[in-house]
Amino acid sequence: MITWMYWTPEVAIFFGCIVLMLAGMTVWEIRSPTSEHKGFLPIATTRGDRLFIGLLSAAYINLAWIGISAENANAWPGFAVSMLVLVLIMWKG
């Protein structure tokens, strides 16, 4: 069923983190509704907006890492950078 994708531990952890973030954000939003604020992003955003922008950024960073690294290179550096960017966008975005 999911054989169309090359599942490595890094890929599984990445998608697992996304699922955990979405679940956590849902609970957080229910318990404490968000309001818009302006950070370094050029628009006023809510937590959900920043999560969406951060997830897109993380996906592009991982794709770029895969594209520029060697065929059997380690995927952890791309994962680490993408998570740092995601945290930065969520925190200061």
C-alpha positions in Angstrom: 0.0 0.0 0.0 2.7 2.5 0.9 5.5 0.9 -1.2 5.4 3.8 -3.7 7.6 5.8 -1.2 11.1 5.0 0.1 10.5 4.9 3.8 13.6 5.5 5.8 13.7 6.0 9.6 14.3 9.7 9.0 11.2 10.0 6.7 9.1 8.1 9.2 10.2 10.3 12.1 9.6 13.5 10.0 6.0 12.5 9.2 5.5 11.3 12.8 6.6 14.8 14.0 4.1 16.4 11.7 1.3 14.2 13.1 2.3 15.0 16.6 2.5 18.8 15.9 -0.9 18.8 14.3 -2.4 16.9 17.2 -0.7 19.2 19.7 -1.8 22.4 17.9 -5.4 21.1 17.8 -5.4 20.6 21.5 -3.7 23.9 22.1 -6.1 25.8 19.9 -9.1 24.2 21.7 -7.8 25.1 25.1 -6.4 28.5 24.2 -7.7 30.2 21.1 -5.0 32.2 19.2 -4.9 35.8 18.1 -2.9 37.3 15.2 0.4 38.9 15.8 3.2 40.3 13.6 6.7 38.8 13.8 9.5 38.7 11.2 7.0 37.3 8.6 5.6 40.1 6.4 2.0 39.3 7.5 0.1 39.0 10.7 -0.3 35.3 11.5 -1.9 33.0 14.0 -0.2 29.9 15.4 -1.9 27.7 12.7 -0.6 30.0 10.0 2.9 29.9 11.3 2.7 26.1 11.6 1.6 25.8 8.0 4.3 28.1 6.8 6.9 26.3 8.9 5.8 22.9 7.6 6.1 24.1 4.0 9.5 25.5 4.8 10.6 22.2 6.4 9.4 20.2 3.5 11.3 22.4 1.0 14.4 22.3 3.1 14.2 18.5 3.2 13.7 18.3 -0.5 16.6 20.6 -1.1 18.8 18.5 1.1 17.9 15.4 -0.7 18.5 17.1 -4.1 22.0 18.5 -3.2 23.4 15.7 -1.1 25.0 12.6 -2.3 22.9 9.5 -3.1 23.7 7.7 0.1 24.2 10.8 2.3 22.8 11.0 5.8 19.3 12.7 5.9 19.6 13.8 9.5 21.3 17.2 8.8 18.4 18.2 6.5 15.9 17.0 9.1 17.7 19.0 11.9 17.8 22.2 9.9 14.2 21.9 8.8 13.1 21.5 12.5 15.2 24.4 13.6 13.6 26.6 10.9 10.1 25.4 11.9 10.8 26.2 15.5 12.1 29.7 14.5 9.0 30.4 12.5 6.7 29.2 15.2 8.5 31.2 17.9 9.4 34.5 16.2 7.4 34.4 12.9 
